[in-house]
């Protein structure tokens, strides 16, 4: 009976496996795993292209196909669950032009975008970039806004970009959309977005030396004392409202 039960368990476990192909080699992996975890299950060790594991950093851009399908599929390896007969390859870094500029000397205009990234105006509005985005960002729409010089709209639509490079890897006009987007967000934050009064107040307090003593105390503390302070720190409750403050306000 025990032998039969064990055999049934093994068959059940095997029925939950699906075949995937990594670098042309077939592996049977649990169907519930993400591509990242499935590759580790298959024996691969990640030494690059593996960052936050939470869909935030964009380091694990992945391209895959299915048999007899002309379509190239894309996703983040840490978020995309395996499917039977995926042919998988990683593109943890896609080479793209990243210009150097001094933000303080720029203006939030179309002329600025075109001067730094002239390829902005090459956008064909084909929508391949949007279809390639694992974050469901309307990339084509923010590129249209960029061509109009609507910096605020570019910043708004591209806010969730994780800079994985999948849009750039598929773009027929060879545009690096995410670098145009981050330039626009920097321009928006520097010149357009309303200034946060509370931030300015804190900056003034820092410059006035309000926190000098607290910083000096921490710098002079022993490792054991730092560990104690960290362990005993009062943490913000998960459901805290925006007006929450700790009981000890001496360092605020």
N, C-alpha and C positions, 0 to 999 in steps of 0.2 A: 504493500500500500504506500509506504514511504517513497519507494522508488518511483512508483507511478505518479504520485503527487509532485515529486521533484521534476519529473519529466514534463508534466503538464505545466508547471511553473516556468520551466525553461522555454516551452513552446509559446506560452503567453508573452514572456519577455521578448522572444524573437519576433512575435507578431507586431510588437510596438516599434521595431526598428525600420528605418527607411534607408535606401541607398543614396549616397551623395558622392560626388566626384571632386576631389581636390587635386589640382595639378595633374589631372587625367587619371588619377588612381581612385578606385572605388572603395568606399567605407560604408559599413552599416552602422547607423547611429540612432539613438532614441529620437522618436518623432517630436518629442516635446522640447528639444533643446534649440537654442538659438544657434546660428552659424558659428559664432565664436566658441560657445561651449561644445558644440558638436566637433569642431576641429580639435579642441583639447581632448575630448573623449577619444578621438581617433589617434591621439598621440602627438599632436603638434604642440609646440611650446611657443607662445607669443613673446617675441622680443621687440617688436615694433608694430604699429598699427593697432595697439591695444591700450586705451587710455582709461576713461572713466567707467566704462561698462554700463553706462546709464543713458546712452543716447544724447549726450551733451557735448562731448569734445569733438566728435566728427572724425576721429582718427582711424576708424575701421570701415571706411568705404569699401563696398563689395559689389562686384559685377557677377551676374550669373545668367545662365540660359537653361532651358529645358529641352529635352530631345525633340527634334523635328519642329522646333519653334524658331522663327527668324528673329523674335523679339529679344532684345537685351534687357534684362531686369536689373534693378539696382536697389541697394539698401545699406543699412548699417549692420555689421555683423553681430553687434551686441543686442540688436532689437529684432532682427529678422529671423523667424522660426524656419527651420529646415523643411523642405518639401521633397518628395521622392524624385530622385534623378536630377537634382540640381548639379550643374557644372559650374564650379565656383572659382573665382580668382579675386585676389585682394588688390586694392590700389590705395595703400595707406598714405601715399603722398603723390599728388599730381602736380608736375612742374608748371608754374605759372608766373607771369611777371608781377612783381610786387614793387611798386615805385616808392622811393624815399621822398618825403616832403616835410616841410615845416608847417604844421597846422596853423600856427599863429599868423602866418603870412598869407593864408588863403582866404577866399571868400566863398560863401555857400551858393555857388552859381553853376550853371551849365558849363560856362567857360572853364571853370576849375576842373570839373570832371573830365572834359574833353582834352584839356591840356595835359593832365596827368595820365588819363587812360583814353587816348583817342579812339581805341577800338570800341568804345561805348556806342558810337554811332553806326557801327557795323551790324548791330542787332537786327535779325531778320524777323523777329516776332513769330518764330516757328513753334514755340512752346515746348521744345524738347527739354529745355532746362527745368521747366516746371514739372514735367513728367518724370524727370530724373531725381527730383528732390525727395529725400527720405523724410524730411520734416514737413512736407506738404505746403511749402512756401510758394506763393505765386511769383516765381522768379521772373517770368516774362512780363508780368505787370509792373514789377519794380524797375525792370530795365526800360520799360516804356516811360515810366516816371522819370528815370534818369535822363532819357533823351529829351524830355521836356524841361529838365532842370528843376524838377520838383523834389528837392532834397528831403524835405520832411516826409513825403510819401515813400520815398525809397527807404528811409530809416524805419518808418512804421512797418512796411511790408516785409523787410528783411530782418526784423528784430530777432527772430528765432533761428537765424542761420548759424549752423555749427561749423561752417567752412570745411566741409568734407571734400569738396572738389568734384563731386559727381556731376554737377551742372556743367562745369568747365570741361570735363572729360567728354561730354556728349555734344558740346556746342559746335555747330557747323561753321559759325563765324569766328571760332577760336577766341572767344571773349572769356576773361576771368571775372565772372559776375560777382563772386563773393568779395573780391578786393574792391570792386566799385561800390559794393554795398557797405563795406566797413568804412571806406572813405566818407561815404554819405552820412553814416551814423556819427562819425567823428565831427563832421561839419555841422550836423544838426545839434549835437551836444554842446559844441563850442559856441555856435553863433545864433542858433534859432530857439532851442529849448528854453523855457522859462528857468531862471536861476532859482535854485533851492535856497530859501532864506535860512533854514535851519543848518544847512551845510556851511554856509558862509559864517554863521555864528560860531560853529564849532572850530572852523579854521582860525577865526579871530581869537578864540580861547586858547588854542594851541600856540599861536604866535605870542600870546600874552604870558605864556609859561604856566598855564593852569595845571597841566599834566606833567610837568617836569619832575616833581617829587615822586609821583607814582611810577614814572618810567625809571627813575634812578633806583627806586626800591626794588623793582623787578630785575634790573640789570645787576644789582648787588646781591640778589637772593641766591642761596645755594640750590643745587639740583633737587635735593629733598624738599626744600621749601616750595620750589616751583611745582613739583609734583603734587604737593599737598594743596596748594592753591588751585591747581587745575582740577584735582579730584573733588574738592569741596566747593567749587564754583557754583553759583546759583544759575541754573539754566532756564532759558525762556520756555514756558509751557508751549506745547505743540499748538494749542488752540488759543494762544494769547492774542488779545486785540492790539491794535497799533499804538495804544497809549500805555502798554505794559512797561514797567520799570522794575528793576531789582530792588530788594529791600535795602541793600547797601548801595547808596548812591554817592559814596565818597569819590568814586572815580568817574562819575558822569560829568 
